[in-house]
Amino acid sequence: MDARERVAVNIRRLRVERGVSQEAFAVDAGVDRTYMSRIERRLENPTVTVLEKIAAALGVEIAALFADPGPEDGAPPSLPAGRKRRKPA
């Protein structure tokens, strides 16, 4: 697994674990939704600055985006269709 794929898998996994839609997450991270989609689909190489924004929005250290996903961390399930409200903290 290359670095771009590892980052994409971790971002999507962490976002889905938090139950946040891609659109809401992109707003939280200050990144365009279509760009976020392209990152998660391994079509973009985000800059370190963008990765810092994403990590901050996820509440993790940037290193967590580069962690090797374990075999139990397969592809995360999709969230139900439609816009999702963020759960209160």
N, C-alpha and C positions, 0 to 999 in steps of 0.2 A: 504494500500500500504506500503510495507516494504521499508527500506532505500535503498537497492540495486535497487529496481524497480524505486524508486523516482529519484535516481541519473541517472539511465539509460534513463528514459523518459526526464529528463531535459537536459542531454548532447545531445541527439538526436534532441530534439526540438530546442535548441539553435544553434546547428550545421546547421540544415536544414534552420532555419530562416536566417542564414548568407549565405546560398547557397553554402556551402563548402562540397565537397565530403568527404566521410569517409577516403579515402586514403590521400587526401591533408591535412585533419585535423589531422590525425595521425602523419604526417610528422611535421606539425606545433607544435604539442604537444610533439614531441619527443617520441612517443609511437608506437610500432609495429601495423600495420593496422589490423592484425588478432586479436590482443589483444583488440584493440578499438572496433572491431566488437563484440567480446565476452562481453565486458563491456556493450555495447548498447543492447545486447540480454539477459542481466541479467545472464550471465554464469560465470562472474568473480566478485570478490570483490576487487576493486582497493585499493591500499594503499593511505594514505594521501598524500604522495609525488606525486603519479600519479595524484590524484585529483587536486593538486596544479598546476601541469603542464597543465592539461586539462582546468582548470578555467582560467589560464593565456592566453592560446591559444584562449579561447572564449572571453577574455576581461571582465570577471566577477569576483566577489568575490567568494571564495569557497562556501560560504553559499548559493549562488544562485543554486548550484547543489543539495541542500537538500530541496529547497522550495517545498511546496505542489503545484502540478500543479492544476490549477482550472479546472472546468468542460469544460470551453471553450478551454482549452489546450489539447484537445484530441490527439490522435496519429498524429504526423506530417505527411504530405504527403511525399512520396518518391521523391527524386530528379530524373530528367530524367536519363536514363541509360547512361553510358559512363563517362569518366574522365572529371572533371570540373576544369576549371582554376579559381583561386582565383580572386575575384573582387578587383581592385585597391582600396586602402584606401583613 
